[in-house]
Amino acid sequence: MTTIGARHRNLRDETVDELRRLILKGDLEPGAHLTELAISERLGVSRLPVREAFRRLETEGLLEALPRRGVRVVQLDNDELETVREMRVALELMAVRRTVERGDEDILAELRALLKAGNEQSHEVDAATLDKLNDEFHELLSRGSGSRFLADSLRAVRNQAHHLVGGKSAAVGHSWEEHARIIEAVLSRDAEFAMLLMRRHLTARHENQGRAKGVARESSS
């Protein structure tokens, strides 16, 4: 098996990405205790990039420090899920509005390319490709806002939302058609309509996730 230590990329960023992926997939479960030594051996890297990854993911709200005992994967009360969702909706709407208002031509060009790619693949797209399209969609709108602080905050809130419903693998399937309509509204420079569509999209998704989680609890009881 090829470890990330054997690949040629910024090792710090690679370590952060891989550790985040393990948490969001649910491979590292909420409450799991992590040590620098164990993670460095698992990822095939030294302890320094692992230590830096721990710090980064603490700021993203996915890990919490344990004095003299390493860190653990955050395990929040389910009541926090609604707060995270409300925060996400507010930030996503802000990103959409600012993207339209700024009208950055590079971002708009990337959105057009994403819309074209998504429409071409939507009839035969698999779950992995949908995940990639979804991530690119939200990242572009975050970057389009022109605010690094907003983009970083949105990324953290999205990660926490995935984490609280059991990881990306437990998330409800994406709807490319909904994303496409939002992109079209942004490209038409209709901020109000784009924000309305985004609110509907996130509200429906959160309701579906809530139902899916309830079914999962019932089936495990």
Secondary structure, DSSP 8 states (H G I E B T S, - for coil): ---GGGS-S-HHHHHHHHHHHHHHHTSS-TT-EE-HHHHHHHHTS-HHHHHHHHHHHHHTTSEEE-TTS-EEE----TTHHHHHHHHHHHHHHHHHHHHHHH--HHHHHHHHHHHHHHHHHTTS--HHHHHHHHHHHHHHHHHHTT-HHHHHHHHHHHHHHHHHTT-GGGS----HHHHHHHHHHHHTT-HHHHHHHHHHHHHHHHHHHHHHHHHHHHHH-
